[in-house]
Amino acid sequence: MCDVTMGDVREVFRPGFGRVLCIAIGAVCGVTMVALVASVGLSALWSAGPWLALVAGSCWALFWRPEVVVDDGGVRLVNVFRTIDLPWPSIQAVDTKWALTLVTAYGRYTGWAAPAPGMHEAVRATSRDAEHLPDSAWSSEGIRPGDLPSSPSGSAALLIRRRWEKLRDAGYLDDPRLEHEAPPVTWHRTTIAVGAGLAVLCAVGLLV
């Protein structure tokens, strides 16, 4: 399952399962914290609080925040620690062997939000799942399991390939020119700082 929001010029892919997992883990952490405070007292906030916050926060960073955004400017990969903006002229191919990976003039960049399907999902796929895929999804090896629209990687790749082919067919990519020597990258400093702080608190709690 995935959540795809479509607008006139902007499409967003988010993995639905990851969000369900985050809600479940957050609820378990919250209930556990309340139970510990009720049985042990407020001291549980210091001993167990950082650990539970680290688990819930890590789940949010790994499975809730990541997304793939496709718009007129290019593709934005929101990953765990950083966001990468890849303009359309830089994108050369879309790979889905292990996860959604964009092959660009800058190098290869993977989207954390769109992993390839597991063996069980690949075996369950049928020929109908490959119908109506863009031409760029086909290779000499045929269609990979990671290209199937029913998978996270395939669903995100489909959004990108459809927009990329329209731009290519319209001639906008005939003479690609890159504005930057490297793609714009935004580091998630708050996420990194909070995660590091919680890890330190957990370590200190073990030593006290």
N, CA, C and O of each residue as an XYZ file, in Angstrom:
832
protein
N       0.845     -1.193      0.000
C       0.000      0.000      0.000
C       0.879      1.240      0.000
O       1.960      1.248      0.588
N       0.414      2.273     -0.654
C       1.152      3.527     -0.662
C       0.165      4.668     -0.750
O      -0.988      4.485     -1.140
N       0.623      5.826     -0.389
C      -0.198      7.033     -0.440
C       0.373      7.935     -1.501
O       1.486      8.439     -1.350
N      -0.374      8.152     -2.587
C       0.091      9.010     -3.668
C      -0.845     10.194     -3.796
O      -2.031     10.022     -4.075
N      -0.331     11.379     -3.597
C      -1.109     12.600     -3.715
C      -0.806     13.239     -5.058
O       0.353     13.506     -5.377
N      -1.835     13.481     -5.838
C      -1.633     14.009     -7.182
C      -2.275     15.386     -7.319
O      -3.403     15.597     -6.874
N      -1.575     16.292     -7.918
C      -2.088     17.614     -8.191
C      -1.811     17.972     -9.625
O      -1.474     17.097    -10.422
N      -1.944     19.249     -9.982
C      -1.712     19.669    -11.353
C      -0.258     19.476    -11.748
O       0.017     19.033    -12.863
N       0.682     19.796    -10.861
C       2.091     19.729    -11.226
C       2.921     18.992    -10.181
O       4.140     18.900    -10.330
N       2.308     18.472     -9.142
C       3.066     17.867     -8.051
C       2.462     16.525     -7.656
O       1.260     16.420     -7.410
N       3.310     15.504     -7.597
C       2.880     14.173     -7.176
C       3.805     13.705     -6.066
O       5.024     13.854     -6.151
N       3.210     13.138     -5.022
C       3.982     12.734     -3.855
C       3.730     11.265     -3.559
O       2.583     10.828     -3.460
N       4.810     10.509     -3.418
C       4.695      9.110     -3.027
C       5.152      8.948     -1.593
O       6.242      9.385     -1.225
N       4.306      8.313     -0.779
C       4.659      7.968      0.596
C       4.235      6.522      0.844
O       3.142      6.126      0.442
N       5.078      5.732      1.496
C       4.707      4.342      1.781
C       3.660      4.253      2.875
O       3.909      4.676      4.004
N       2.495      3.710      2.561
C       1.420      3.624      3.542
C       1.740      2.696      4.701
O       1.389      2.990      5.844
N       2.408      1.571      4.422
C       2.716      0.613      5.482
C       3.605      1.237      6.545
O       3.431      0.979      7.736
N       4.564      2.061      6.114
C       5.471      2.686      7.067
C       4.736      3.578      8.044
O       5.108      3.656      9.215
N       3.709      4.243      7.584
C       2.962      5.137      8.469
C       2.119      4.346      9.466
O       1.977      4.737     10.625
N       1.567      3.239      9.002
C       0.818      2.369      9.924
C       1.758      1.829     10.991
O       1.407      1.780     12.170
N       2.956      1.422     10.572
C       3.941      0.904     11.516
C       4.325      1.954     12.551
O       4.448      1.646     13.736
N       4.515      3.199     12.100
C       4.888      4.276     13.028
C       3.792      4.534     14.055
O       4.080      4.733     15.235
N       2.544      4.532     13.615
C       1.434      4.757     14.542
C       1.380      3.644     15.580
O       1.166      3.900     16.764
N       1.577      2.405     15.128
C       1.531      1.269     16.050
C       2.665      1.341     17.065
O       2.440      1.167     18.263
N       3.887      1.597     16.590
C       5.036      1.659     17.494
C       4.914      2.862     18.430
O       5.237      2.759     19.613
N       4.448      4.002     17.910
C       4.249      5.170     18.768
C       3.241      4.903     19.867
O       3.422      5.333     21.006
N       2.168      4.185     19.518
C       1.153      3.854     20.516
C       1.722      2.921     21.578
O       1.456      3.099     22.767
N       2.506      1.926     21.156
C       3.118      0.996     22.110
C       4.080      1.730     23.048
O       4.094      1.476     24.253
N       4.875      2.634     22.494
C       5.811      3.401     23.316
C       5.070      4.287     24.310
O       5.478      4.407     25.465
N       3.983      4.907     23.861
C       3.208      5.771     24.748
C       2.565      4.996     25.889
O       2.619      5.422     27.043
N       1.963      3.870     25.568
C       1.324      3.038     26.596
C       2.366      2.505     27.569
O       2.132      2.470     28.777
N       3.517      2.089     27.046
C       4.589      1.581     27.906
C       5.077      2.646     28.877
O       5.327      2.358     30.048
N       5.214      3.882     28.388
C       5.681      4.971     29.237
C       4.685      5.261     30.351
O       5.072      5.459     31.502
N       3.412      5.285     30.008
C       2.374      5.538     31.019
C       2.365      4.428     32.065
O       2.241      4.691     33.261
N       2.498      3.187     31.604
C       2.493      2.060     32.534
C       3.696      2.100     33.467
O       3.571      1.793     34.652
N       4.853      2.473     32.947
C       6.052      2.548     33.781
C       5.946      3.651     34.822
O       6.327      3.458     35.976
N       5.434      4.796     34.420
C       5.263      5.901     35.372
C       4.273      5.519     36.455
O       4.470      5.859     37.622
N       3.210      4.816     36.084
C       2.201      4.415     37.062
C       2.745      3.399     38.060
O       2.356      3.410     39.228
N       3.644      2.519     37.611
C       4.145      1.460     38.485
C       5.438      1.835     39.211
O       5.641      1.454     40.364
N       6.309      2.584     38.531
C       7.613      2.910     39.108
C       7.666      4.332     39.659
O       8.325      4.598     40.664
N       6.969      5.234     38.990
C       7.005      6.631     39.391
C       7.645      7.494     38.327
O       7.979      7.011     37.246
N       7.816      8.770     38.631
C       8.355      9.699     37.649
C       9.804      9.406     37.277
O      10.300      9.904     36.266
N      10.479      8.606     38.082
C      11.865      8.256     37.757
C      11.949      7.489     36.437
O      13.007      7.445     35.809
N      10.829      6.883     36.016
C      10.799      6.147     34.753
C      10.987      7.070     33.562
O      11.445      6.647     32.500
N      10.628      8.339     33.747
C      10.815      9.303     32.656
C      12.294      9.447     32.310
O      12.652      9.642     31.149
N      13.146      9.350     33.326
C      14.587      9.484     33.095
C      15.208      8.174     32.624
O      16.058      8.175     31.733
N      14.792      7.061     33.213
C      15.412      5.774     32.895
C      14.920      5.182     31.572
O      15.713      4.661     30.789
N      13.611      5.263     31.327
C      13.041      4.628     30.130
C      12.617      5.625     29.055
O      12.527      5.283     27.876
N      12.358      6.861     29.478
C      11.861      7.865     28.533
C      12.739      8.057     27.308
O      12.229      8.024     26.188
N      14.070      8.263     27.482
C      14.928      8.464     26.306
C      14.919      7.274     25.354
O      14.960      7.456     24.137
N      14.866      6.056     25.896
C      14.858      4.866     25.044
C      13.585      4.789     24.209
O      13.627      4.525     23.007
N      12.455      5.025     24.867
C      11.178      4.967     24.149
C      11.081      6.094     23.123
O      10.569      5.896     22.021
N      11.582      7.286     23.495
C      11.573      8.408     22.553
C      12.483      8.117     21.369
O      12.165      8.481     20.237
N      13.619      7.460     21.623
C      14.539      7.120     20.533
C      13.919      6.099     19.586
O      14.084      6.202     18.371
N      13.216      5.127     20.128
C      12.552      4.116     19.283
C      11.470      4.772     18.427
O      11.420      4.562     17.215
N      10.603      5.569     19.063
C       9.519      6.212     18.326
C      10.067      7.215     17.311
O       9.577      7.293     16.184
N      11.086      7.983     17.711
C      11.663      8.960     16.799
C      12.372      8.315     15.624
O      12.285      8.803     14.497
N      13.071      7.220     15.881
C      13.745      6.505     14.797
C      12.737      5.951     13.807
O      12.964      5.988     12.598
N      11.627      5.439     14.314
C      10.580      4.920     13.435
C      10.022      6.037     12.557
O       9.776      5.836     11.368
N       9.823      7.215     13.149
C       9.321      8.360     12.372
C      10.300      8.747     11.269
O       9.903      8.983     10.128
N      11.594      8.810     11.623
C      12.606      9.215     10.647
C      12.789      8.182      9.544
O      13.063      8.535      8.396
N      12.638      6.910      9.890
C      12.867      5.842      8.921
C      11.671      5.559      8.026
O      11.829      5.257      6.843
N      10.455      5.657      8.603
C       9.288      5.164      7.875
C       8.171      6.186      7.650
O       7.304      5.961      6.805
N       8.170      7.297      8.380
C       7.095      8.283      8.209
C       7.538      9.447      7.318
O       6.839      9.806      6.370
N       8.679     10.024      7.618
C       9.102     11.224      6.908
C       9.520     10.984      5.456
O       9.189     11.806      4.602
N      10.232      9.898      5.135
C      10.706      9.715      3.755
C       9.580      9.749      2.725
O       8.495      9.218      2.961
N       9.850     10.379      1.580
C       8.891     10.462      0.485
C       9.629     10.787     -0.805
O      10.793     11.185     -0.796
N       8.926     10.606     -1.906
C       9.441     10.962     -3.225
C       8.481     11.973     -3.826
O       7.294     11.688     -3.981
N       8.983     13.143     -4.164
C       8.148     14.216     -4.709
C       8.538     14.461     -6.165
O       9.710     14.672     -6.478
N       7.546     14.430     -7.044
C       7.772     14.650     -8.474
C       7.010     15.898     -8.894
O       5.794     15.974     -8.719
N       7.721     16.881     -9.449
C       7.052     18.091     -9.928
C       7.729     18.575    -11.200
O       8.582     17.885    -11.758
N       7.345     19.770    -11.661
C       7.879     20.286    -12.915
C       9.383     20.530    -12.866
O      10.044     20.524    -13.905
N       9.926     20.742    -11.681
C      11.349     21.034    -11.562
C      12.228     19.797    -11.548
O      13.399     19.867    -11.920
N      11.679     18.666    -11.124
C      12.472     17.449    -11.041
C      11.941     16.522     -9.980
O      10.739     16.490     -9.718
N      12.828     15.769     -9.370
C      12.456     14.785     -8.355
C      13.161     15.127     -7.045
O      14.366     15.381     -7.017
N      12.400     15.127     -5.980
C      12.956     15.368     -4.647
C      12.891     14.067     -3.860
O      11.821     13.479     -3.702
N      14.047     13.621     -3.368
C      14.127     12.422     -2.538
C      14.304     12.849     -1.086
O      15.366     13.336     -0.697
N      13.262     12.661     -0.296
C      13.343     12.966      1.130
C      13.712     11.667      1.834
O      12.876     10.774      1.969
N      14.955     11.559      2.282
C      15.443     10.362      2.936
C      15.562     10.574      4.439
O      15.022     11.543      4.974
N      16.257      9.684      5.118
C      16.318      9.743      6.573
C      17.102     10.956      7.061
O      16.621     11.698      7.918
N      18.295     11.163      6.529
C      19.167     12.227      7.016
C      19.257     13.441      6.096
O      19.749     14.488      6.517
N      18.799     13.327      4.862
C      18.933     14.453      3.947
C      17.871     14.413      2.859
O      17.271     13.374      2.581
N      17.658     15.572      2.254
C      16.755     15.714      1.110
C      17.587     16.111     -0.101
O      18.403     17.030     -0.027
N      17.377     15.414     -1.219
C      18.152     15.640     -2.440
C      17.223     16.086     -3.547
O      16.218     15.428     -3.814
N      17.541     17.188     -4.194
C      16.746     17.703     -5.314
C      17.478     17.418     -6.623
O      18.593     17.893     -6.839
N      16.833     16.635     -7.494
C      17.439     16.239     -8.761
C      16.625     16.822     -9.919
O      15.502     16.375    -10.156
N      17.159     17.804    -10.643
C      16.434     18.402    -11.771
C      16.291     17.407    -12.915
O      17.114     16.504    -13.067
N      15.246     17.575    -13.715
C      14.984     16.650    -14.811
C      16.161     16.486    -15.777
O      16.431     15.360    -16.194
N      16.870     17.546    -16.152
C      17.983     17.372    -17.103
C      19.095     16.463    -16.582
O      19.877     15.926    -17.367
N      19.168     16.288    -15.257
C      20.238     15.455    -14.699
C      19.879     13.971    -14.695
O      20.765     13.121    -14.610
N      18.591     13.653    -14.785
C      18.145     12.260    -14.661
C      18.332     11.521    -15.980
O      17.841     11.947    -17.025
N      19.052     10.407    -15.908
C      19.369      9.620    -17.096
C      18.621      8.289    -17.148
O      18.303      7.806    -18.235
N      18.341      7.701    -16.011
C      17.643      6.415    -15.966
C      17.071      6.194    -14.573
O      17.471      6.844    -13.608
N      16.124      5.263    -14.491
C      15.502      4.894    -13.218
C      15.741      3.405    -12.991
O      15.360      2.575    -13.816
N      16.370      3.077    -11.876
C      16.662      1.679    -11.553
C      15.849      1.270    -10.329
O      15.643      2.074     -9.420
N      15.386      0.013    -10.304
C      14.565     -0.455     -9.178
C      15.022     -1.811     -8.665
O      14.228     -2.537     -8.067
N      16.288     -2.172     -8.884
C      16.743     -3.504     -8.501
C      16.599     -3.744     -7.001
O      16.032     -4.755     -6.588
N      17.101     -2.833     -6.194
C      17.017     -2.980     -4.743
C      16.060     -1.967     -4.130
O      15.435     -2.238     -3.105
N      15.949     -0.830     -4.743
C      15.067      0.253     -4.306
C      15.026      1.260     -5.445
O      15.810      1.163     -6.389
N      14.125      2.219     -5.365
C      14.103      3.279     -6.367
C      15.449      3.990     -6.362
O      15.846      4.577     -5.355
N      16.145      3.935     -7.487
C      17.453      4.576     -7.610
C      17.493      5.382     -8.888
O      17.242      4.849     -9.969
N      17.805      6.658     -8.776
C      17.893      7.528     -9.941
C      19.342      7.614    -10.391
O      20.229      8.001     -9.629
N      19.560      7.248    -11.641
C      20.887      7.359    -12.245
C      20.959      8.735    -12.892
O      20.210      9.030    -13.824
N      21.846      9.563    -12.405
C      21.903     10.948    -12.861
C      23.318     11.331    -13.283
O      24.270     10.571    -13.106
N      23.425     12.521    -13.841
C      24.744     13.042    -14.207
C      25.595     13.297    -12.969
O      26.816     13.420    -13.067
N      24.957     13.376    -11.811
C      25.676     13.597    -10.555
C      26.077     12.290     -9.874
O      26.911     12.291     -8.969
N      25.495     11.193    -10.300
C      25.718      9.912     -9.638
C      24.388      9.205     -9.396
O      23.356      9.593     -9.945
N      24.426      8.171     -8.574
C      23.230      7.390     -8.269
C      22.680      7.806     -6.904
O      23.430      7.947     -5.938
N      21.352      8.000     -6.839
C      20.704      8.415     -5.602
C      19.477      7.538     -5.358
O      18.640      7.346     -6.240
N      19.398      7.015     -4.139
C      18.336      6.073     -3.772
C      17.270      6.756     -2.929
O      17.574      7.585     -2.072
N      16.015      6.395     -3.185
C      14.902      6.904     -2.406
C      14.536      5.921     -1.302
O      14.065      4.819     -1.582
N      14.751      6.315     -0.051
C      14.481      5.443      1.086
C      13.000      5.045      1.146
O      12.668      3.960      1.624
N      12.120      5.915      0.667
C      10.688      5.677      0.782
C      10.186      4.592     -0.164
O       9.049      4.138     -0.029
N      11.014      4.167     -1.122
C      10.524      3.251     -2.161
C      11.425      2.033     -2.325
O      12.170      1.949     -3.301
N      11.372      1.086     -1.390
C      12.168     -0.142     -1.540
C      11.544     -1.077     -2.570
O      10.351     -0.984     -2.863
N      12.353     -1.970     -3.113
C      11.858     -2.977     -4.044
C      11.068     -4.031     -3.265
O      11.271     -4.176     -2.060
N      10.179     -4.761     -3.922
C       9.380     -5.768     -3.213
C      10.221     -6.954     -2.771
O      11.273     -7.229     -3.349
N       9.758     -7.650     -1.752
C      10.429     -8.852     -1.290
C      10.111    -10.030     -2.198
O       9.324     -9.906     -3.136
N      10.714    -11.147     -1.920
C      10.538    -12.332     -2.747
C       9.078    -12.771     -2.809
O       8.587    -13.174     -3.863
N       8.389    -12.690     -1.668
C       6.998    -13.130     -1.620
C       6.122    -12.276     -2.534
O       5.289    -12.805     -3.270
N       6.307    -10.969     -2.489
C       5.525    -10.070     -3.341
C       5.854    -10.280     -4.811
O       4.963    -10.221     -5.659
N       7.127    -10.525     -5.122
C       7.537    -10.725     -6.510
C       6.916    -11.983     -7.090
O       6.505    -11.995     -8.250
N       6.842    -13.053     -6.286
C       6.264    -14.310     -6.761
C       4.776    -14.155     -7.044
O       4.253    -14.781     -7.966
N       4.089    -13.325     -6.258
C       2.647    -13.142     -6.417
C       2.286    -12.263     -7.612
O       1.122    -12.211     -8.009
N       3.257    -11.584     -8.181
C       2.982    -10.673     -9.305
C       2.555    -11.460    -10.544
O       3.007    -12.584    -10.764
N       1.682    -10.856    -11.345
C       1.202    -11.472    -12.580
C       1.539    -10.581    -13.761
O       1.998     -9.453    -13.582
N       1.311    -11.086    -14.975
C       1.607    -10.311    -16.183
C       0.751     -9.057    -16.269
O       1.158     -8.064    -16.872
N      -0.430     -9.099    -15.670
C      -1.302     -7.919    -15.708
C      -0.695     -6.738    -14.962
O      -0.961     -5.578    -15.279
N       0.128     -7.057    -13.962
C       0.753     -5.978    -13.186
C       1.701     -5.144    -14.033
O       1.999     -4.000    -13.690
N       2.177     -5.712    -15.141
C       3.138     -5.008    -15.987
C       2.484     -4.266    -17.144
O       3.166     -3.598    -17.921
N       1.160     -4.383    -17.261
C       0.462     -3.712    -18.355
C       0.483     -2.195    -18.169
O       0.429     -1.689    -17.048
N       0.562     -1.496    -19.276
C       0.468     -0.023    -19.306
C       1.657      0.670    -18.635
O       1.571      1.845    -18.279
N       2.764     -0.056    -18.463
C       3.957      0.596    -17.937
C       4.604      1.449    -19.025
O       4.494      1.110    -20.203
N       5.270      2.538    -18.672
C       5.947      3.375    -19.678
C       7.021      2.578    -20.418
O       7.526      1.578    -19.907
N       7.361      3.026    -21.614
C       8.377      2.333    -22.414
C       9.713      2.252    -21.696
O      10.427      1.258    -21.827
N      10.059      3.285    -20.940
C      11.358      3.311    -20.282
C      11.464      2.298    -19.151
O      12.554      2.092    -18.618
N      10.340      1.650    -18.765
C      10.391      0.637    -17.713
C      10.887     -0.699    -18.248
O      11.305     -1.562    -17.476
N      10.842     -0.876    -19.582
C      11.235     -2.138    -20.188
C      12.713     -2.113    -20.564
O      13.238     -1.100    -21.026
N      13.366     -3.246    -20.357
C      14.769     -3.392    -20.734
C      14.944     -4.726    -21.439
O      13.969     -5.436    -21.689
N      16.178     -5.063    -21.758
C      16.448     -6.338    -22.421
C      16.097     -7.517    -21.518
O      15.864     -8.624    -22.005
N      16.057     -7.285    -20.209
C      15.708     -8.326    -19.257
C      14.218     -8.379    -18.982
O      13.756     -9.217    -18.208
N      13.464     -7.493    -19.609
C      12.027     -7.433    -19.358
C      11.719     -6.490    -18.221
O      12.354     -5.444    -18.085
N      10.737     -6.855    -17.394
C      10.320     -6.023    -16.270
C      10.815     -6.644    -14.968
O      10.584     -7.823    -14.698
N      11.489     -5.842    -14.179
C      11.932     -6.311    -12.877
C      10.786     -6.275    -11.879
O       9.861     -5.479    -12.043
N      10.822     -7.113    -10.851
C       9.790     -7.038     -9.806
C       9.691     -5.641     -9.196
O       8.607     -5.193     -8.824
N      10.836     -4.957     -9.097
C      10.832     -3.610     -8.525
C      10.178     -2.567     -9.393
O       9.936     -1.448     -8.941
N       9.877     -2.921    -10.670
C       9.200     -1.993    -11.568
C       7.677     -2.115    -11.506
O       6.965     -1.265    -12.041
N       7.182     -3.155    -10.863
C       5.736     -3.378    -10.821
C       5.050     -2.283    -10.012
O       5.498     -1.960     -8.912
N       3.971     -1.706    -10.539
C       3.288     -0.604     -9.847
C       2.751     -0.975     -8.479
O       2.495     -0.094     -7.658
N       2.573     -2.273     -8.216
C       2.058     -2.706     -6.920
C       3.115     -2.627     -5.824
O       2.789     -2.750     -4.643
N       4.375     -2.425     -6.199
C       5.463     -2.321     -5.227
C       5.783     -0.856     -4.945
O       5.500      0.003     -5.780
N       6.371     -0.553     -3.777
C       6.742      0.842     -3.491
C       7.692      1.422     -4.528
O       7.492      2.543     -4.994
N       8.731      0.661     -4.896
C       9.693      1.169     -5.870
C       9.048      1.373     -7.231
O       9.319      2.361     -7.913
N       8.189      0.431     -7.625
C       7.534      0.541     -8.924
C       6.520      1.668     -8.985
O       6.388      2.332    -10.013
N       5.803      1.889     -7.888
C       4.820      2.965     -7.846
C       5.498      4.324     -7.968
O       5.034      5.191     -8.709
N       6.606      4.507     -7.232
C       7.345      5.772     -7.308
C       8.014      5.923     -8.672
O       8.031      7.015     -9.240
N       8.568      4.822     -9.199
C       9.218      4.875    -10.513
C       8.233      5.235    -11.606
O       8.579      5.935    -12.558
N       6.999      4.754    -11.471
C       5.976      5.053    -12.474
C       5.695      6.555    -12.540
O       5.558      7.114    -13.628
N       5.609      7.203    -11.384
C       5.385      8.653    -11.352
C       6.507      9.382    -12.080
O       6.267     10.303    -12.861
N       7.738      8.951    -11.807
C       8.894      9.628    -12.389
C       8.976      9.379    -13.897
O       9.188     10.314    -14.669
N       8.811      8.136    -14.313
C       8.957      7.794    -15.730
C       7.900      8.455    -16.603
O       8.200      8.896    -17.712
N       6.671      8.527    -16.115
C       5.623      9.174    -16.901
C       5.949     10.641    -17.146
O       5.811     11.135    -18.265
N       6.382     11.334    -16.095
C       6.715     12.753    -16.254
C       7.975     12.922    -17.100
O       8.052     13.827    -17.930
N       8.970     12.040    -16.888
C      10.227     12.121    -17.634
C       9.982     11.882    -19.121
O      10.561     12.580    -19.954
N       9.141     10.917    -19.473
C       8.874     10.629    -20.882
C       8.128     11.775    -21.559
O       8.370     12.070    -22.729
N       7.225     12.420    -20.827
C       6.525     13.567    -21.407
C       7.499     14.698    -21.734
O       7.405     15.316    -22.795
N       8.417     14.962    -20.835
C       9.413     16.005    -21.074
C      10.344     15.614    -22.219
O      10.704     16.450    -23.047
N      10.730     14.340    -22.261
C      11.607     13.859    -23.337
C      10.919     13.966    -24.691
O      11.504     14.455    -25.657
N       9.672     13.507    -24.754
C       8.947     13.536    -26.028
C       8.664     14.958    -26.499
O       8.539     15.208    -27.698
N       8.565     15.882    -25.555
C       8.324     17.283    -25.911
C       9.604     17.995    -26.317
O       9.566     19.143    -26.761
N      10.746     17.315    -26.166
C      12.011     17.887    -26.583
C      12.744     18.697    -25.535
O      13.777     19.301    -25.824
N      12.210     18.716    -24.296
C      12.838     19.537    -23.271
C      14.160     18.953    -22.766
O      14.941     19.662    -22.131
N      14.417     17.691    -23.035
C      15.632     17.052    -22.545
C      16.634     16.768    -23.662
O      17.591     16.021    -23.462
N      16.419     17.359    -24.833
C      17.315     17.097    -25.973
C      18.718     17.642    -25.727
O      19.705     17.033    -26.141
N      18.807     18.775    -25.060
C      20.109     19.394    -24.794
C      20.199     19.716    -23.308
O      20.140     20.883    -22.923
N      20.342     18.679    -22.461
C      20.317     18.899    -21.010
C      21.478     19.751    -20.524
O      22.633     19.503    -20.869
N      21.162     20.745    -19.728
C      22.173     21.605    -19.123
C      21.924     21.674    -17.630
O      20.796     21.878    -17.183
N      22.987     21.503    -16.867
C      22.871     21.464    -15.420
C      23.249     22.805    -14.817
O      24.283     23.387    -15.144
N      22.401     23.273    -13.944
C      22.637     24.574    -13.297
C      23.690     24.473    -12.202
O      24.420     25.431    -11.950
N      23.770     23.309    -11.548
C      24.695     23.132    -10.434
C      25.691     22.020    -10.736
O      25.398     21.110    -11.511
N      26.868     22.096    -10.122
C      27.857     21.044    -10.268
C      27.491     19.814     -9.448
O      27.937     18.707     -9.749
N      26.697     20.005     -8.433
C      26.206     18.913     -7.587
C      24.745     19.209     -7.253
O      24.353     20.376     -7.234
N      23.934     18.193     -6.993
C      22.524     18.447     -6.693
C      22.358     19.149     -5.350
O      23.120     18.884     -4.420
N      21.379     20.038     -5.235
C      21.122     20.689     -3.944
C      20.752     19.644     -2.888
O      19.880     18.805     -3.117
N      21.410     19.699     -1.749
C      21.170     18.753     -0.655
C      20.880     19.518      0.623
O      21.607     20.448      0.974
N      19.825     19.131      1.317
C      19.477     19.732      2.602
C      19.585     18.661      3.674
O      18.854     17.671      3.649
N      20.495     18.862      4.610
C      20.652     17.903      5.696
C      19.590     18.149      6.767
O      19.265     19.295      7.079
N      19.060     17.073      7.321
C      18.036     17.168      8.361
C      18.729     17.348      9.717
O      18.826     16.413     10.512
N      19.196     18.547      9.953
C      20.016     18.811     11.133
C      19.246     18.585     12.440
O      19.803     18.073     13.412
N      17.970     18.969     12.459
C      17.187     18.786     13.681
C      17.027     17.306     14.000
O      17.176     16.892     15.149
N      16.723     16.512     12.982
C      16.576     15.068     13.177
C      17.870     14.462     13.693
O      17.858     13.656     14.623
N      18.987     14.849     13.086
C      20.288     14.314     13.492
C      20.626     14.739     14.920
O      21.099     13.929     15.717
N      20.378     16.021     15.241
C      20.716     16.533     16.570
C      19.862     15.880     17.657
O      20.378     15.484     18.703
N      18.552     15.768     17.407
C      17.669     15.153     18.404
C      18.010     13.680     18.584
O      18.029     13.178     19.708
N      18.280     12.983     17.477
C      18.649     11.576     17.575
C      19.935     11.381     18.360
O      20.028     10.487     19.201
N      20.930     12.225     18.084
C      22.193     12.130     18.807
C      22.003     12.449     20.288
O      22.596     11.802     21.151
N      21.168     13.454     20.576
C      20.910     13.816     21.971
C      20.241     12.695     22.741
O      20.607     12.414     23.882
N      19.259     12.052     22.119
C      18.575     10.939     22.779
C      19.522      9.765     22.989
O      19.468      9.091     24.018
N      20.385      9.526     22.014
C      21.363      8.430     22.147
C      22.307      8.695     23.317
O      22.670      7.772     24.046
N      22.704      9.948     23.498
C      23.579     10.308     24.615
C      22.851     10.100     25.934
O      23.432      9.579     26.886
N      21.577     10.502     26.001
C      20.805     10.329     27.228
C      20.652      8.846     27.568
O      20.706      8.458     28.735
N      20.461      8.020     26.527
C      20.342      6.579     26.757
C      21.647      6.021     27.324
O      21.640      5.209     28.250
N      22.767      6.471     26.752
C      24.069      6.007     27.222
C      24.330      6.441     28.670
O      24.829      5.662     29.481
N      23.984      7.691     28.978
C      24.182      8.201     30.341
C      23.314      7.425     31.315
O      23.745      7.128     32.430
N      22.082      7.091     30.902
C      21.193      6.334     31.775
C      21.748      4.960     32.125
O      21.490      4.445     33.213
N      22.507      4.367     31.215
C      23.108      3.062     31.489
C      24.252      3.159     32.488
O      24.526      2.220     33.235
N      24.913      4.310     32.487
C      26.074      4.487     33.347
C      25.707      4.926     34.762
O      26.464      4.708     35.707
N      24.537      5.547     34.894
C      24.133      6.067     36.209
C      23.604      4.935     37.090
O      23.215      5.173     38.234
